Amino acid sequence: MSLYERILAGDIRAAARLMRNIDDNLPSSRSDLQELFPHTGGAFLIGVTGPPGAGKSTLVDQITAAYRKRGKRVGVVAIDPTSPFTGGAILGDRIRMNRHADDEGVFIRSLATRGHMGGLSRSTADVANVMDAMGMDVVIIETVGVGQDEVDIVRLAHTTLVVMVPGMGDDIQAIKAGILEIGDLFVVNKADRDGADRTARELSMMLEMNKYAEGAWRPPVLKTEAQRNVGVDELVESMENHRQWLVNSGEINLLLKEKNAALFQTLLKERLFAEVYGRIEEDGRFGEILDGMLSRRQDPYSAVEQILAERLKS
């Protein structure tokens, strides 16, 4: 049996192997992904993002446990910083979620960013699709600690959870710009710390400044203490409310269209670049272009136009 057939039959090891092949960008993984794609679309994808130190991993661990109590199978894609020595994931997130290691209803996969910007790994969407095809009811995607412009998760998840924490300096600076705009729910974690009420209040005030159409989703601000499992059940209920709103309002169709467009565009860019760049590097053209740029006989703009014209003509 092929990998995809074994995965559809419930073989966990086959799924782990395919995820490894995807992360290593092996061409053989494409055919399996093609076969699995018709079996995707059933999982609820939750994105968890926020600055480093907000307690995202501990919160994901508690959310996983809460969904397991509801009888749901849960997949976790944990994006870890790349190790400067091995190029792999440091696996800090997997260590924090170790209590689920023996639970057959939970599958955790760590991915290294490998230099990919946006808080995710290049292979995140494909790995999430494998978990979806495996029959996971919920797939939680935890980003690496992000800044204001690292918001790729919103193009992948159905519900995006932004986790903040009090006591990290200027709270307003931490929540401005891109991060504030992508959240479907906002959580002030470590709510037992001083300043938690102020952080939640400032978040609510900033969200109130937005103009919402009638019937639009208004992101709630919740407080949790993930370490002590306080407020987690209420958070899960709010995420489920957002999921139901997506369906009832019809927004789910627009969201899926944007999600599929982002996946297609990413794959197209990767394949086109790999094929075009691989060809000019192999035939020596790339080296000639670099030499021409060094001597100023060749400008990069004309070189790109020429390569594209040749490629489109072929």
C-alpha positions in Angstrom: 0.0 0.0 0.0 1.1 3.5 -0.7 1.6 6.1 2.1 -1.7 7.8 1.4 -3.6 4.5 1.4 -2.1 3.6 4.8 -2.9 7.0 6.2 -6.5 6.7 5.2 -6.5 3.3 6.8 -5.4 4.9 10.1 -1.7 4.1 10.0 -0.1 6.8 12.3 3.5 5.8 11.3 2.6 6.3 7.6 1.3 9.8 8.5 4.5 10.6 10.4 6.6 9.5 7.5 4.7 11.6 5.0 5.0 14.6 7.2 8.8 14.1 7.4 8.9 13.8 3.6 6.9 17.0 3.2 9.2 18.9 5.6 12.2 17.6 3.7 10.5 18.8 0.5 10.8 15.4 -1.2 9.1 15.3 -4.6 7.5 11.9 -3.8 5.3 13.6 -1.2 3.3 15.5 -3.9 1.5 12.4 -5.2 0.4 11.4 -1.7 -0.8 14.9 -1.0 -2.8 14.9 -4.3 -4.5 11.7 -3.3 -5.2 13.0 0.3 -6.6 16.4 -0.7 -10.2 15.1 -1.5 -10.3 13.7 2.0 -9.6 17.0 3.7 -11.9 19.8 4.7 -13.5 18.2 7.8 -11.1 19.5 10.5 -11.5 22.7 12.5 -8.2 24.6 12.1 -7.3 26.8 15.1 -4.3 29.2 14.8 -2.6 30.2 18.1 -0.3 33.2 17.8 1.2 35.9 19.9 4.6 37.2 21.2 7.2 34.9 22.8 6.7 34.2 26.4 2.9 34.5 26.3 2.4 30.9 27.3 1.1 29.7 23.9 2.4 26.1 24.3 0.9 25.6 27.7 -2.4 27.1 26.5 -2.4 24.7 23.5 -1.7 21.8 25.8 -4.8 22.7 27.9 -7.0 23.4 24.8 -6.0 19.9 23.5 -7.0 18.4 26.8 -10.3 20.2 26.7 -11.2 19.0 23.2 -10.2 15.4 24.2 -12.7 15.6 27.0 -15.3 16.5 24.3 -14.3 13.3 22.5 -12.5 15.1 19.7 -9.4 13.9 18.0 -6.7 16.6 18.0 -3.7 17.3 15.8 -1.1 19.8 16.9 1.3 21.5 14.5 3.9 23.3 16.7 6.2 25.7 14.8 9.5 25.9 16.7 12.5 28.1 16.0 15.2 26.5 13.8 18.2 25.1 15.6 21.3 27.0 14.5 23.3 23.7 14.7 21.1 21.0 13.1 18.5 23.1 11.2 15.7 21.2 12.9 13.1 22.2 15.4 14.2 22.7 19.0 11.1 20.8 20.1 10.3 23.0 23.1 6.6 22.8 22.3 6.6 19.0 22.2 8.2 18.8 25.5 5.5 21.0 27.1 2.8 18.7 25.6 4.5 15.5 26.7 1.5 14.3 28.7 -0.4 13.6 25.5 2.3 11.3 24.1 0.4 8.1 24.9 -3.0 9.4 23.8 -3.9 7.8 20.4 -6.4 10.6 19.9 -3.6 13.3 19.8 -1.0 13.7 17.2 1.8 16.3 17.7 4.2 17.3 15.0 6.9 19.9 15.5 8.2 21.8 12.5 11.2 24.1 12.2 10.8 27.5 10.6 14.0 27.0 8.6 14.2 30.7 7.9 10.6 31.0 6.7 9.0 34.3 7.8 5.5 34.8 8.9 5.5 32.7 12.0 5.0 29.4 10.2 7.0 26.8 8.4 6.9 26.3 4.6 5.3 22.9 5.1 2.7 23.9 7.7 -0.4 23.8 5.4 0.5 20.4 3.9 1.1 18.9 7.3 -2.2 20.3 8.5 -3.9 18.7 5.5 -2.4 15.3 6.4 -3.8 15.6 9.9 -7.1 16.6 8.4 -7.1 13.5 6.1 -6.1 11.3 9.1 -9.5 12.2 10.6 -8.5 14.7 13.2 -11.5 16.8 14.3 -9.4 19.7 15.4 -6.0 20.8 14.2 -4.2 23.4 16.3 -1.4 25.4 14.7 0.9 27.1 17.1 3.1 29.7 15.5 6.6 30.7 16.6 6.5 33.9 18.6 5.6 36.6 16.2 6.0 40.3 15.5 3.6 42.7 13.9 3.9 41.6 10.3 4.2 37.8 10.9 0.5 37.0 10.4 0.5 34.1 7.9 -1.7 32.1 10.2 -4.8 34.1 9.4 -4.6 32.7 5.8 -4.5 29.1 7.1 -6.8 28.8 10.2 -10.5 29.0 10.5 -10.2 30.7 13.9 -7.2 32.7 15.0 -6.4 33.1 18.7 -4.1 35.9 19.7 -2.4 35.3 23.1 -1.1 38.3 25.0 0.4 38.5 28.5 0.6 41.4 31.0 3.9 42.7 32.3 5.9 42.7 29.0 6.5 46.4 28.9 4.3 48.7 26.8 1.2 46.6 26.2 -0.1 48.9 23.5 3.1 48.5 21.5 2.7 44.7 21.8 -0.8 44.6 20.4 -0.8 47.2 17.7 -0.8 46.9 13.9 -1.0 43.5 12.2 -1.4 41.3 15.3 -4.5 43.3 16.5 -6.2 42.9 13.1 -5.9 39.2 12.6 -7.5 37.9 15.9 -10.9 36.3 16.1 -10.4 35.9 19.8 -7.9 37.6 22.1 -6.6 36.0 25.3 -4.8 37.6 28.1 -2.9 34.6 29.5 -1.2 34.5 32.9 -4.1 36.5 34.2 -2.9 36.1 37.8 -0.1 38.6 37.1 -0.4 42.3 37.9 -1.7 44.3 35.0 -3.9 41.6 33.5 -7.1 43.6 33.9 -5.5 46.7 32.4 -4.2 44.7 29.4 -7.6 43.2 28.8 -9.3 46.6 29.2 -6.9 48.2 26.7 -7.5 45.4 24.2 -11.2 45.8 24.5 -10.9 49.6 24.0 -8.8 49.2 20.9 -11.2 46.6 19.4 -14.2 48.9 20.2 -12.5 51.5 17.9 -13.1 49.2 14.9 -16.3 49.6 12.9 -18.3 46.4 12.7 -21.1 45.7 10.2 -24.4 44.4 11.6 -24.1 40.7 12.3 -20.2 40.8 12.0 -18.1 38.8 14.5 -16.9 41.0 17.4 -13.7 39.4 18.8 -14.1 38.8 22.6 -11.3 39.4 25.1 -10.8 36.5 27.6 -8.5 35.9 30.5 -6.8 32.6 31.2 -4.3 31.0 33.5 -3.1 28.1 31.3 -0.7 26.8 34.0 -3.7 26.2 36.3 -6.3 25.5 33.6 -8.3 28.5 34.5 -10.6 30.0 31.8 -9.7 27.3 29.2 -13.2 25.8 29.0 -14.7 29.3 28.4 -12.1 29.9 25.7 -12.9 26.6 23.9 -16.6 27.5 24.0 -15.8 30.9 22.5 -13.9 29.3 19.7 -16.8 26.9 19.0 -19.1 30.0 18.9 -16.9 31.5 16.3 -16.9 28.3 14.3 -20.7 28.3 14.4 -20.8 31.9 13.4 -18.7 31.2 10.3 -21.2 28.6 9.2 -24.3 30.5 10.0 -23.2 33.7 8.4 -21.8 32.1 5.3 -18.4 33.6 6.0 -16.9 30.0 6.0 -17.2 30.0 2.2 -15.2 33.2 1.7 -12.7 32.0 4.3 -12.2 28.7 2.5 -11.8 30.5 -0.8 -9.1 32.7 0.6 -7.4 29.8 2.2 -7.4 27.7 -1.0 -6.1 30.8 -3.0 -3.2 31.2 -0.6 -2.3 27.5 -0.8 -2.4 27.5 -4.6 -0.4 30.8 -4.9 2.2 29.5 -2.5 2.6 26.2 -4.4 2.7 27.9 -7.7 5.4 30.4 -6.6 7.5 27.6 -5.1 7.3 25.4 -8.2 7.9 28.2 -10.7 10.9 29.4 -8.7 12.4 25.9 -8.2 12.0 25.1 -11.9 13.3 28.4 -13.4 16.1 28.9 -10.9 17.1 25.3 -11.0 17.5 25.4 -14.8 19.6 28.6 -14.9 21.8 27.4 -12.1 22.3 24.1 -13.8 23.2 25.5 -17.2 25.5 28.2 -15.8 23.3 31.1 -16.7 23.0 32.2 -13.1 26.7 32.4 -12.7 26.9 34.5 -15.9 24.2 36.9 -14.6 26.1 37.3 -11.3 29.4 38.0 -13.2 27.6 40.6 -15.4 26.1 42.3 -12.3 29.5 42.4 -10.6 31.0 44.2 -13.6 27.8 46.3 -14.1 27.5 44.9 -17.7 24.2 43.3 -16.6 21.4 44.6 -14.5 19.2 42.2 -12.5 15.9 43.7 -13.8 16.7 43.0 -17.5 18.1 39.6 -16.6 14.8 38.6 -14.8 12.7 39.9 -17.7 14.8 37.9 -20.2 14.6 34.7 -18.1 10.8 35.1 -17.8 10.4 35.8 -21.5 12.4 32.6 -22.4 10.4 30.6 -19.9 7.0 31.8 -21.0 8.0 31.2 -24.7 8.9 27.6 -24.0 
